[in-house]
């Protein structure tokens, strides 16, 4: 296999065609230049899994615990996905946790006290999140109040509204149905395998279509060997995970069987694909990165900076509402603590640990999933090892501090090497 770049002619223009070797060298060169991406989080996740797996191999690697990780992380990952859009602009949303709780409470109250069906109640919760995002975005972009102050005020206000809506401490249980199944039930085994195969095939198709499209336009393309390795890695991850999750997980299978991929997994995957496409393949996504990188330069280039600012808060609050639905679904009820406690800290931590910069302009939606997995593994593994809540919080805080430190050092390295 050749390891040096070759020249191709496309439409009369000579284009460098990277080889597998040159592509790998370029990747490690970017790492040395400070472009770490999600690599530290992935390595950290592998180390954590190895530690907890060796300490409690009987339970940590069980199919039941693996499925529980999806349900445990779903709400935080959804909120973190929305926060990534806000963080890309160098802003912050401290109200996301209680936005999730408030939207979940709106849904629960409409379901149980006003008799609305599940579809209307769900849509009302999501619309509530959108309205909240519009208000926050207008206050930040048009009035000029710093996002820290606006969302801190909203944090307090939404906590109060949640208390009022729930009658100063009432717990509202969610009736059985679609909403309750979102973060509790699993897909049938046949559907699980069908979805996994379809996901692999879809990913492979997108990769090859992208390669062919770039080649047709005379642009530099990735080596087919790299694309094949990427597809093989995704296929192995999805198919092995499906094989584990389709095993019997019920304590007493004779009474009730429990097999299949948790419904939360394709929900996470669906939003991951949607927002990755929005950020990576649309003009809007390029505008978000441009505003996050340099708002004044973006404004001079004709990008509607204020509208971009409003839109990221709308997306952030919408995804907080989705996260609230997942939190309520998993708990089976809503109470004044829904979305409170450590929810916001875990969501921000998931985004930052996954590789999104707190300084704006750098981040991907996949970082929310990777960071959410790290936090879920820490919480789950330390719980299995009987560590106290205080110890788990301290350990998670240390991991978050390390992630922020890695980001700061990587930015300094990138600036020093001219890769900023």
Secondary structure, DSSP 4 states (H G I P E B T S, - for coil): ---S-EEEEETTEEEEE--HHHHHHHHHHHHHTT--TTHHHHHHHHHHHHHHHHHSHHHHTSHHHHHHHHHHHHHHHHHHHHHHHHHHTT---TTHHHHHHHHHHHHHHHHHTS---HHHHHHHHHHHHHHHHHHHHHIIIII---HHHHHHHHHHHHHHHHHHHTTTT--EEPPSSHHHHTTT-B--HHHHHHHHHHHHHHHHHHHHHHHHHHHHTT-----HHHHHHHHHHHHHHHHHHHHHHTS---SSTTT----S-BHHHHHHHHHHHHHHHHHHHSHHHHHHHHHHH-HHHHHHTT--HHHHHHHHHHHHHHHHHHHHHHHHHHHTEE-TTTT-TTHHHHHHHHHHHHT--TTSS---THHHHHHHHHHHHHHHHHHHTT--HHHHHHHHHHHHHHHHHHHHHHHHHHHHHT--
